[in-house]
Amino acid sequence: MSERLPETNDVLREVQERFEAARDFEAQWRKHVLEDLRFFHADAYNHDQWDSAVYQARSGTFGDSPRPCLTINKTQQHVFQIENDARQSQMGMKVNATGFGSNEKAADVIEGIIRHIEYQSNAQQNAYNCAIQGQVRQGMGWVHVVTDYVRGQDSFDQDFFIKSVPDPRSVYSDPNTQEPDHSDMQWAMIVEEMPRAEFERLYPGHEDIKGAPLSIAADGDERTDISERDTVRVFWYYRRNESKDTLWAVPNAQTGAVQAMRQSEMPDEMVAMCREMRLQSRPITRPHVEFFPDCWQQCHLVWPDGLQAHSLGAICRR
């Protein structure tokens, strides 16, 4: 555990900083999302489509004669129409062969694998429909791709599954993205809050964490009730990193054709020969995604400057 202590400490600090950055950047959007949801679910009992001051004046709160306050929700029918039209279309992923040695047959095989993943995940009914609902009602929808052991078998084999994200507000993403589809996003996290008793049931054997001051909750969270303050916040953290490499233009001794090869895949003797011959090269990067499935913090305390060493090994598992 001591060998991974600095790495775990850096990950926790990174989660803290990025969560606070995303929370501050999306604060206005999250406020508007709650207003939109209240307006969408408004009826004759909650009066959420009425301005509070106007409703109080019409209901006779200030001593005036009460007047009718009707709520005829015309928003829901239009939202349901858009959602139903989207559900009727068959959603899925399309794989195209675009060169670099790829062919149509290989693309069809990969597309078949994706179809199998969607089928075993019931993605059409669960994940995709949930994402459409979040997109229409709240302006953002997400799906979650995870790996898990093969179901119904005593096996150590794992497979991919597409999961739904019921609440889009539980996702905090990189605020520095520039592309409309967030394709340049460098990190994201799914935040789930649960009572401490539920956390102890799902993650047994972590009694050293339940009393540790490891929260990144801010004072503006307005957790006044004891039951709300005694809450554990669990993070599913993704980040995109890049491994540096060098691409060499290596000539084939038999044909004379130039072949591009990565330095990490070449023996040391070949690398030395390429440098001696001063062959053409350029630096490249290889992107990869790291996933930290369980980072949890207790939400009613403040993140300290120093973290206890005996807790760090269990807090964040890669």
C-alpha atoms as a printed R data frame, in Angstrom:
    type eleno elety resid chain resno       x       y       z
1   ATOM     1    CA   MET     A     1   0.000   0.000   0.000
2   ATOM     2    CA   SER     A     2   2.875   2.362   0.723
3   ATOM     3    CA   GLU     A     3   4.100   2.087  -2.874
4   ATOM     4    CA   ARG     A     4   0.740   3.303  -4.241
5   ATOM     5    CA   LEU     A     5   0.221   5.968  -1.583
6   ATOM     6    CA   PRO     A     6   1.639   8.950  -3.562
7   ATOM     7    CA   GLU     A     7  -0.275   7.905  -6.683
8   ATOM     8    CA   THR     A     8  -3.548   7.538  -4.773
9   ATOM     9    CA   ASN     A     9  -3.013  10.878  -3.067
10  ATOM    10    CA   ASP     A    10  -2.507  12.563  -6.458
11  ATOM    11    CA   VAL     A    11  -5.681  10.981  -7.856
12  ATOM    12    CA   LEU     A    12  -7.760  12.151  -4.901
13  ATOM    13    CA   ARG     A    13  -6.380  15.672  -5.181
14  ATOM    14    CA   GLU     A    14  -7.104  15.644  -8.910
15  ATOM    15    CA   VAL     A    15 -10.687  14.478  -8.330
16  ATOM    16    CA   GLN     A    16 -11.155  17.235  -5.759
17  ATOM    17    CA   GLU     A    17  -9.892  20.008  -8.023
18  ATOM    18    CA   ARG     A    18 -11.753  18.868 -11.122
19  ATOM    19    CA   PHE     A    19 -15.031  18.289  -9.292
20  ATOM    20    CA   GLU     A    20 -14.931  21.798  -7.863
21  ATOM    21    CA   ALA     A    21 -14.079  23.255 -11.292
22  ATOM    22    CA   ALA     A    22 -16.970  21.441 -13.007
23  ATOM    23    CA   ARG     A    23 -19.397  22.263 -10.194
24  ATOM    24    CA   ASP     A    24 -18.620  25.972 -10.357
25  ATOM    25    CA   PHE     A    25 -18.732  26.061 -14.159
26  ATOM    26    CA   GLU     A    26 -22.089  24.222 -14.377
27  ATOM    27    CA   ALA     A    27 -23.756  25.864 -11.365
28  ATOM    28    CA   GLN     A    28 -25.975  28.126 -13.476
29  ATOM    29    CA   TRP     A    29 -26.955  25.285 -15.807
30  ATOM    30    CA   ARG     A    30 -27.888  23.016 -12.928
31  ATOM    31    CA   LYS     A    31 -30.051  25.755 -11.457
32  ATOM    32    CA   HIS     A    32 -31.888  26.165 -14.768
33  ATOM    33    CA   VAL     A    33 -32.294  22.395 -15.059
34  ATOM    34    CA   LEU     A    34 -34.171  22.264 -11.762
35  ATOM    35    CA   GLU     A    35 -36.388  25.113 -12.909
36  ATOM    36    CA   ASP     A    36 -37.128  23.301 -16.174
37  ATOM    37    CA   LEU     A    37 -37.987  20.072 -14.357
38  ATOM    38    CA   ARG     A    38 -40.341  21.872 -11.996
39  ATOM    39    CA   PHE     A    39 -42.035  23.563 -14.924
40  ATOM    40    CA   PHE     A    40 -42.351  20.248 -16.772
41  ATOM    41    CA   HIS     A    41 -43.913  18.449 -13.788
42  ATOM    42    CA   ALA     A    42 -46.170  21.359 -12.772
43  ATOM    43    CA   ASP     A    43 -49.823  20.606 -12.002
44  ATOM    44    CA   ALA     A    44 -52.745  22.003 -10.043
45  ATOM    45    CA   TYR     A    45 -51.198  20.926  -6.739
46  ATOM    46    CA   ASN     A    46 -47.623  22.236  -6.858
47  ATOM    47    CA   HIS     A    47 -48.281  25.368  -9.016
48  ATOM    48    CA   ASP     A    48 -44.686  25.322 -10.285
49  ATOM    49    CA   GLN     A    49 -45.641  27.135 -13.506
50  ATOM    50    CA   TRP     A    50 -46.696  30.147 -11.456
51  ATOM    51    CA   ASP     A    51 -44.383  32.823 -10.166
52  ATOM    52    CA   SER     A    52 -44.363  32.459  -6.379
53  ATOM    53    CA   ALA     A    53 -45.183  36.133  -5.717
54  ATOM    54    CA   VAL     A    54 -48.053  36.147  -8.236
55  ATOM    55    CA   TYR     A    55 -49.464  32.904  -6.843
56  ATOM    56    CA   GLN     A    56 -49.402  34.206  -3.271
57  ATOM    57    CA   ALA     A    57 -51.166  37.414  -4.340
58  ATOM    58    CA   ARG     A    58 -53.889  35.545  -6.232
59  ATOM    59    CA   SER     A    59 -54.398  32.959  -3.483
60  ATOM    60    CA   GLY     A    60 -55.181  35.663  -0.892
61  ATOM    61    CA   THR     A    61 -52.035  35.341   1.176
62  ATOM    62    CA   PHE     A    62 -51.798  39.113   1.678
63  ATOM    63    CA   GLY     A    63 -55.437  39.546   2.720
64  ATOM    64    CA   ASP     A    64 -56.981  40.065  -0.704
65  ATOM    65    CA   SER     A    65 -59.849  38.000  -2.007
66  ATOM    66    CA   PRO     A    66 -58.561  34.709  -3.434
67  ATOM    67    CA   ARG     A    67 -58.769  34.243  -7.183
68  ATOM    68    CA   PRO     A    68 -58.461  31.073  -9.267
69  ATOM    69    CA   CYS     A    69 -54.965  29.776  -9.970
70  ATOM    70    CA   LEU     A    70 -55.300  27.238 -12.750
71  ATOM    71    CA   THR     A    71 -52.421  25.169 -14.156
72  ATOM    72    CA   ILE     A    72 -52.931  23.593 -17.580
73  ATOM    73    CA   ASN     A    73 -49.656  21.923 -18.431
74  ATOM    74    CA   LYS     A    74 -49.191  22.088 -22.217
75  ATOM    75    CA   THR     A    75 -45.462  21.361 -22.086
76  ATOM    76    CA   GLN     A    76 -45.644  17.645 -21.374
77  ATOM    77    CA   GLN     A    77 -47.442  16.673 -24.574
78  ATOM    78    CA   HIS     A    78 -44.781  18.300 -26.752
79  ATOM    79    CA   VAL     A    79 -41.945  16.750 -24.738
80  ATOM    80    CA   PHE     A    80 -43.553  13.302 -24.944
81  ATOM    81    CA   GLN     A    81 -44.007  13.703 -28.695
82  ATOM    82    CA   ILE     A    82 -40.298  14.410 -29.226
83  ATOM    83    CA   GLU     A    83 -39.261  11.543 -26.946
84  ATOM    84    CA   ASN     A    84 -41.616   9.057 -28.607
85  ATOM    85    CA   ASP     A    85 -40.439  10.016 -32.096
86  ATOM    86    CA   ALA     A    86 -36.838   9.457 -31.000
87  ATOM    87    CA   ARG     A    87 -37.673   6.079 -29.429
88  ATOM    88    CA   GLN     A    88 -39.351   4.837 -32.613
89  ATOM    89    CA   SER     A    89 -36.136   5.258 -34.584
90  ATOM    90    CA   GLN     A    90 -33.667   2.395 -34.227
91  ATOM    91    CA   MET     A    91 -30.615   3.830 -32.517
92  ATOM    92    CA   GLY     A    92 -27.225   2.204 -32.738
93  ATOM    93    CA   MET     A    93 -23.603   2.527 -33.787
94  ATOM    94    CA   LYS     A    94 -22.312   2.268 -37.356
95  ATOM    95    CA   VAL     A    95 -18.745   1.179 -38.117
96  ATOM    96    CA   ASN     A    96 -17.184   2.277 -41.429
97  ATOM    97    CA   ALA     A    97 -13.899   1.157 -42.977
98  ATOM    98    CA   THR     A    98 -11.861   4.302 -43.640
99  ATOM    99    CA   GLY     A    99  -8.496   3.051 -44.822
100 ATOM   100    CA   PHE     A   100  -5.193   2.239 -43.031
101 ATOM   101    CA   GLY     A   101  -5.608  -1.467 -43.777
102 ATOM   102    CA   SER     A   102  -9.252  -1.711 -42.732
103 ATOM   103    CA   ASN     A   103 -11.873  -3.412 -44.874
104 ATOM   104    CA   GLU     A   104 -15.626  -3.685 -45.006
105 ATOM   105    CA   LYS     A   105 -15.678  -7.244 -43.676
106 ATOM   106    CA   ALA     A   106 -13.737  -6.290 -40.531
107 ATOM   107    CA   ALA     A   107 -16.036  -3.289 -40.027
108 ATOM   108    CA   ASP     A   108 -19.084  -5.587 -40.211
109 ATOM   109    CA   VAL     A   109 -17.541  -7.901 -37.613
110 ATOM   110    CA   ILE     A   110 -16.873  -5.015 -35.213
111 ATOM   111    CA   GLU     A   111 -20.382  -3.683 -35.773
112 ATOM   112    CA   GLY     A   112 -21.773  -7.134 -34.960
113 ATOM   113    CA   ILE     A   113 -19.833  -7.156 -31.684
114 ATOM   114    CA   ILE     A   114 -21.291  -3.757 -30.795
115 ATOM   115    CA   ARG     A   115 -24.785  -5.026 -31.623
116 ATOM   116    CA   HIS     A   116 -24.202  -7.951 -29.242
117 ATOM   117    CA   ILE     A   117 -23.130  -5.564 -26.477
118 ATOM   118    CA   GLU     A   118 -26.229  -3.441 -27.044
119 ATOM   119    CA   TYR     A   119 -28.470  -6.525 -27.002
120 ATOM   120    CA   GLN     A   120 -27.093  -8.030 -23.795
121 ATOM   121    CA   SER     A   121 -27.257  -4.600 -22.130
122 ATOM   122    CA   ASN     A   122 -30.816  -3.915 -23.356
123 ATOM   123    CA   ALA     A   123 -29.362  -0.553 -24.321
124 ATOM   124    CA   GLN     A   124 -32.207   0.337 -26.682
125 ATOM   125    CA   GLN     A   125 -34.820   0.291 -23.913
126 ATOM   126    CA   ASN     A   126 -32.695   1.429 -20.983
127 ATOM   127    CA   ALA     A   127 -29.574   3.449 -21.718
128 ATOM   128    CA   TYR     A   128 -30.551   5.106 -25.005
129 ATOM   129    CA   ASN     A   129 -34.104   5.971 -23.966
130 ATOM   130    CA   CYS     A   130 -32.871   7.354 -20.662
131 ATOM   131    CA   ALA     A   131 -30.320   9.507 -22.497
132 ATOM   132    CA   ILE     A   132 -33.034  10.839 -24.827
133 ATOM   133    CA   GLN     A   133 -35.222  11.715 -21.873
134 ATOM   134    CA   GLY     A   134 -32.395  13.606 -20.181
135 ATOM   135    CA   GLN     A   135 -31.504  15.386 -23.401
136 ATOM   136    CA   VAL     A   136 -35.034  16.612 -24.064
137 ATOM   137    CA   ARG     A   137 -36.026  17.511 -20.508
138 ATOM   138    CA   GLN     A   138 -32.719  18.728 -19.112
139 ATOM   139    CA   GLY     A   139 -30.596  19.509 -22.162
140 ATOM   140    CA   MET     A   140 -28.037  16.728 -21.571
141 ATOM   141    CA   GLY     A   141 -28.124  12.928 -21.735
142 ATOM   142    CA   TRP     A   142 -25.430  10.363 -20.990
143 ATOM   143    CA   VAL     A   143 -24.729   6.631 -21.310
144 ATOM   144    CA   HIS     A   144 -22.136   4.711 -19.319
145 ATOM   145    CA   VAL     A   145 -19.959   1.920 -20.778
146 ATOM   146    CA   VAL     A   146 -18.609  -0.485 -18.148
147 ATOM   147    CA   THR     A   147 -17.023  -3.931 -17.961
148 ATOM   148    CA   ASP     A   148 -18.355  -6.718 -15.786
149 ATOM   149    CA   TYR     A   149 -18.101 -10.478 -15.457
150 ATOM   150    CA   VAL     A   150 -20.184 -12.582 -17.833
151 ATOM   151    CA   ARG     A   151 -23.609 -13.049 -16.336
152 ATOM   152    CA   GLY     A   152 -25.055 -16.446 -15.492
153 ATOM   153    CA   GLN     A   153 -21.728 -18.271 -15.624
154 ATOM   154    CA   ASP     A   154 -19.013 -19.243 -13.171
155 ATOM   155    CA   SER     A   155 -16.336 -17.537 -15.196
156 ATOM   156    CA   PHE     A   156 -13.603 -14.953 -14.895
157 ATOM   157    CA   ASP     A   157 -14.301 -13.633 -18.402
158 ATOM   158    CA   GLN     A   158 -15.493 -10.047 -18.661
159 ATOM   159    CA   ASP     A   159 -17.637  -8.292 -21.217
160 ATOM   160    CA   PHE     A   160 -18.807  -4.777 -22.049
161 ATOM   161    CA   PHE     A   161 -22.170  -3.417 -20.910
162 ATOM   162    CA   ILE     A   162 -23.912  -0.135 -21.753
163 ATOM   163    CA   LYS     A   163 -25.533   1.336 -18.654
164 ATOM   164    CA   SER     A   164 -27.965   4.206 -18.260
165 ATOM   165    CA   VAL     A   165 -27.367   7.371 -16.257
166 ATOM   166    CA   PRO     A   166 -30.828   8.165 -14.817
167 ATOM   167    CA   ASP     A   167 -29.872  11.651 -13.609
168 ATOM   168    CA   PRO     A   168 -27.745  13.701 -16.041
169 ATOM   169    CA   ARG     A   169 -26.913  16.078 -13.198
170 ATOM   170    CA   SER     A   170 -24.842  13.327 -11.587
171 ATOM   171    CA   VAL     A   171 -22.243  13.675 -14.375
172 ATOM   172    CA   TYR     A   172 -19.524  16.298 -14.035
173 ATOM   173    CA   SER     A   173 -17.393  16.729 -17.155
174 ATOM   174    CA   ASP     A   174 -14.432  18.726 -18.371
175 ATOM   175    CA   PRO     A   175 -15.460  22.418 -18.612
176 ATOM   176    CA   ASN     A   176 -12.659  23.177 -21.094
177 ATOM   177    CA   THR     A   177 -14.159  21.247 -24.009
178 ATOM   178    CA   GLN     A   178 -14.544  23.156 -27.272
179 ATOM   179    CA   GLU     A   179 -16.331  20.679 -29.550
180 ATOM   180    CA   PRO     A   180 -20.160  20.587 -29.451
181 ATOM   181    CA   ASP     A   181 -20.163  16.788 -29.029
182 ATOM   182    CA   HIS     A   182 -17.512  16.913 -26.252
183 ATOM   183    CA   SER     A   183 -15.194  14.703 -28.326
184 ATOM   184    CA   ASP     A   184 -12.188  16.588 -26.918
185 ATOM   185    CA   MET     A   185 -13.247  15.980 -23.313
186 ATOM   186    CA   GLN     A   186 -10.268  15.015 -21.151
187 ATOM   187    CA   TRP     A   187 -12.103  13.713 -18.077
188 ATOM   188    CA   ALA     A   188 -15.525  13.067 -16.592
189 ATOM   189    CA   MET     A   189 -16.961  11.679 -13.386
190 ATOM   190    CA   ILE     A   190 -20.254  10.170 -12.289
191 ATOM   191    CA   VAL     A   191 -21.181  11.213  -8.764
192 ATOM   192    CA   GLU     A   192 -23.534   9.109  -6.670
193 ATOM   193    CA   GLU     A   193 -24.663  10.020  -3.171
194 ATOM   194    CA   MET     A   194 -25.884   7.397  -0.728
195 ATOM   195    CA   PRO     A   195 -26.529   7.117   3.023
196 ATOM   196    CA   ARG     A   196 -23.626   5.896   5.067
197 ATOM   197    CA   ALA     A   197 -25.511   2.723   5.998
198 ATOM   198    CA   GLU     A   198 -25.957   1.871   2.316
199 ATOM   199    CA   PHE     A   199 -22.287   2.615   1.679
200 ATOM   200    CA   GLU     A   200 -21.255   0.231   4.467
201 ATOM   201    CA   ARG     A   201 -23.458  -2.465   2.920
202 ATOM   202    CA   LEU     A   202 -22.075  -2.039  -0.609
203 ATOM   203    CA   TYR     A   203 -18.457  -1.504   0.456
204 ATOM   204    CA   PRO     A   204 -17.899  -3.589   3.598
205 ATOM   205    CA   GLY     A   205 -14.594  -3.587   5.404
206 ATOM   206    CA   HIS     A   206 -13.925   0.156   5.234
207 ATOM   207    CA   GLU     A   207 -14.646   1.187   8.806
208 ATOM   208    CA   ASP     A   208 -11.521   3.366   8.723
209 ATOM   209    CA   ILE     A   209 -13.161   5.608   6.100
210 ATOM   210    CA   LYS     A   210 -16.609   6.186   7.547
211 ATOM   211    CA   GLY     A   211 -15.304   8.546  10.212
212 ATOM   212    CA   ALA     A   212 -12.455  10.120   8.270
213 ATOM   213    CA   PRO     A   213 -12.740  13.782   7.189
214 ATOM   214    CA   LEU     A   214 -12.420  13.195   3.445
215 ATOM   215    CA   SER     A   215 -15.168  15.261   1.890
216 ATOM   216    CA   ILE     A   216 -14.955  17.680  -0.996
217 ATOM   217    CA   ALA     A   217 -18.410  19.096  -0.316
218 ATOM   218    CA   ALA     A   218 -18.484  22.867  -0.181
219 ATOM   219    CA   ASP     A   219 -20.235  25.060   2.343
220 ATOM   220    CA   GLY     A   220 -22.728  26.021  -0.364
221 ATOM   221    CA   ASP     A   221 -24.169  22.508  -0.526
222 ATOM   222    CA   GLU     A   222 -26.717  23.563   2.138
223 ATOM   223    CA   ARG     A   223 -26.708  20.215   3.924
224 ATOM   224    CA   THR     A   224 -28.572  21.212   7.053
225 ATOM   225    CA   ASP     A   225 -30.453  18.034   7.907
226 ATOM   226    CA   ILE     A   226 -28.493  15.391   9.802
227 ATOM   227    CA   SER     A   227 -29.577  12.643   7.414
228 ATOM   228    CA   GLU     A   228 -28.374  14.681   4.428
229 ATOM   229    CA   ARG     A   229 -25.071  15.558   6.045
230 ATOM   230    CA   ASP     A   230 -24.356  11.928   6.935
231 ATOM   231    CA   THR     A   231 -23.978  11.001   3.265
232 ATOM   232    CA   VAL     A   232 -21.173   9.382   1.313
233 ATOM   233    CA   ARG     A   233 -20.395  10.666  -2.152
234 ATOM   234    CA   VAL     A   234 -19.018   7.999  -4.515
235 ATOM   235    CA   PHE     A   235 -17.150   8.972  -7.685
236 ATOM   236    CA   TRP     A   236 -16.711   6.986 -10.903
237 ATOM   237    CA   TYR     A   237 -13.777   8.864 -12.408
238 ATOM   238    CA   TYR     A   238 -12.532   8.716 -16.020
239 ATOM   239    CA   ARG     A   239  -9.530  10.553 -17.344
240 ATOM   240    CA   ARG     A   240  -7.804  10.585 -20.738
241 ATOM   241    CA   ASN     A   241  -4.028  10.415 -20.807
242 ATOM   242    CA   GLU     A   242  -1.519  10.257 -23.635
243 ATOM   243    CA   SER     A   243   1.616   8.121 -23.815
244 ATOM   244    CA   LYS     A   244   4.456   9.745 -25.745
245 ATOM   245    CA   ASP     A   245   6.156   7.762 -28.508
246 ATOM   246    CA   THR     A   246   8.238   8.294 -31.645
247 ATOM   247    CA   LEU     A   247   7.258   7.243 -35.169
248 ATOM   248    CA   TRP     A   248  10.124   6.219 -37.483
249 ATOM   249    CA   ALA     A   249  10.077   5.853 -41.279
250 ATOM   250    CA   VAL     A   250  11.947   2.533 -41.630
251 ATOM   251    CA   PRO     A   251  12.842   1.332 -45.180
252 ATOM   252    CA   ASN     A   252  12.252  -2.311 -46.028
253 ATOM   253    CA   ALA     A   253  15.537  -4.021 -46.926
254 ATOM   254    CA   GLN     A   254  13.894  -6.237 -49.596
255 ATOM   255    CA   THR     A   255  11.339  -3.983 -51.271
256 ATOM   256    CA   GLY     A   256  12.718  -0.571 -50.370
257 ATOM   257    CA   ALA     A   257   9.259   0.609 -49.306
258 ATOM   258    CA   VAL     A   258   9.081   2.866 -46.279
259 ATOM   259    CA   GLN     A   259   7.215   1.470 -43.306
260 ATOM   260    CA   ALA     A   260   6.073   3.511 -40.320
261 ATOM   261    CA   MET     A   261   7.024   1.884 -36.998
262 ATOM   262    CA   ARG     A   262   6.598   2.958 -33.393
263 ATOM   263    CA   GLN     A   263   9.760   3.190 -31.339
264 ATOM   264    CA   SER     A   264   8.086   1.380 -28.408
265 ATOM   265    CA   GLU     A   265   7.595  -1.666 -30.666
266 ATOM   266    CA   MET     A   266  11.142  -1.701 -32.049
267 ATOM   267    CA   PRO     A   267  14.182  -3.436 -30.545
268 ATOM   268    CA   ASP     A   268  16.940  -1.211 -29.176
269 ATOM   269    CA   GLU     A   269  19.312  -2.188 -31.984
270 ATOM   270    CA   MET     A   270  16.861  -0.994 -34.648
271 ATOM   271    CA   VAL     A   271  16.276   2.291 -32.810
272 ATOM   272    CA   ALA     A   272  20.025   2.883 -32.649
273 ATOM   273    CA   MET     A   273  20.325   2.115 -36.368
274 ATOM   274    CA   CYS     A   274  17.515   4.575 -37.219
275 ATOM   275    CA   ARG     A   275  19.218   7.304 -35.217
276 ATOM   276    CA   GLU     A   276  22.552   6.565 -36.841
277 ATOM   277    CA   MET     A   277  21.002   6.715 -40.329
278 ATOM   278    CA   ARG     A   278  19.076   9.850 -39.360
279 ATOM   279    CA   LEU     A   279  15.821   8.487 -40.681
280 ATOM   280    CA   GLN     A   280  12.706  10.600 -40.719
281 ATOM   281    CA   SER     A   281  10.843  10.611 -37.392
282 ATOM   282    CA   ARG     A   282   8.254  12.591 -35.527
283 ATOM   283    CA   PRO     A   283   6.846  12.560 -31.981
284 ATOM   284    CA   ILE     A   284   3.393  11.036 -31.548
285 ATOM   285    CA   THR     A   285   1.034  10.342 -28.670
286 ATOM   286    CA   ARG     A   286  -1.111   7.303 -27.959
287 ATOM   287    CA   PRO     A   287  -4.320   8.158 -26.064
288 ATOM   288    CA   HIS     A   288  -5.710   5.834 -23.413
289 ATOM   289    CA   VAL     A   289  -8.463   6.153 -20.816
290 ATOM   290    CA   GLU     A   290  -7.996   5.368 -17.131
291 ATOM   291    CA   PHE     A   291 -10.974   4.435 -14.988
292 ATOM   292    CA   PHE     A   292 -11.154   4.720 -11.206
293 ATOM   293    CA   PRO     A   293 -14.442   3.038 -10.221
294 ATOM   294    CA   ASP     A   294 -14.596   3.752  -6.485
295 ATOM   295    CA   CYS     A   295 -13.535   7.101  -5.045
296 ATOM   296    CA   TRP     A   296 -15.673   7.921  -2.062
297 ATOM   297    CA   GLN     A   297 -15.781  10.835   0.320
298 ATOM   298    CA   GLN     A   298 -17.926  11.623   3.323
299 ATOM   299    CA   CYS     A   299 -19.980  14.688   2.513
300 ATOM   300    CA   HIS     A   300 -20.480  16.424   5.857
301 ATOM   301    CA   LEU     A   301 -16.862  17.343   6.528
302 ATOM   302    CA   VAL     A   302 -14.223  19.398   4.758
303 ATOM   303    CA   TRP     A   303 -11.316  18.020   2.773
304 ATOM   304    CA   PRO     A   304  -8.182  18.331   4.975
305 ATOM   305    CA   ASP     A   305  -4.691  19.355   3.975
306 ATOM   306    CA   GLY     A   306  -3.259  15.990   5.051
307 ATOM   307    CA   LEU     A   307  -4.791  12.560   4.413
308 ATOM   308    CA   GLN     A   308  -4.418   9.545   6.660
309 ATOM   309    CA   ALA     A   309  -2.148   6.929   5.130
310 ATOM   310    CA   HIS     A   310  -4.082   3.925   6.395
311 ATOM   311    CA   SER     A   311  -7.214   5.018   4.485
312 ATOM   312    CA   LEU     A   312  -5.763   5.871   1.111
313 ATOM   313    CA   GLY     A   313  -5.299   2.375  -0.239
314 ATOM   314    CA   ALA     A   314  -9.000   1.599   0.057
315 ATOM   315    CA   ILE     A   315 -10.410   4.934  -1.008
316 ATOM   316    CA   CYS     A   316  -9.561   4.805  -4.691
317 ATOM   317    CA   ARG     A   317  -9.366   1.517  -6.598
318 ATOM   318    CA   ARG     A   318  -8.207   1.451 -10.230
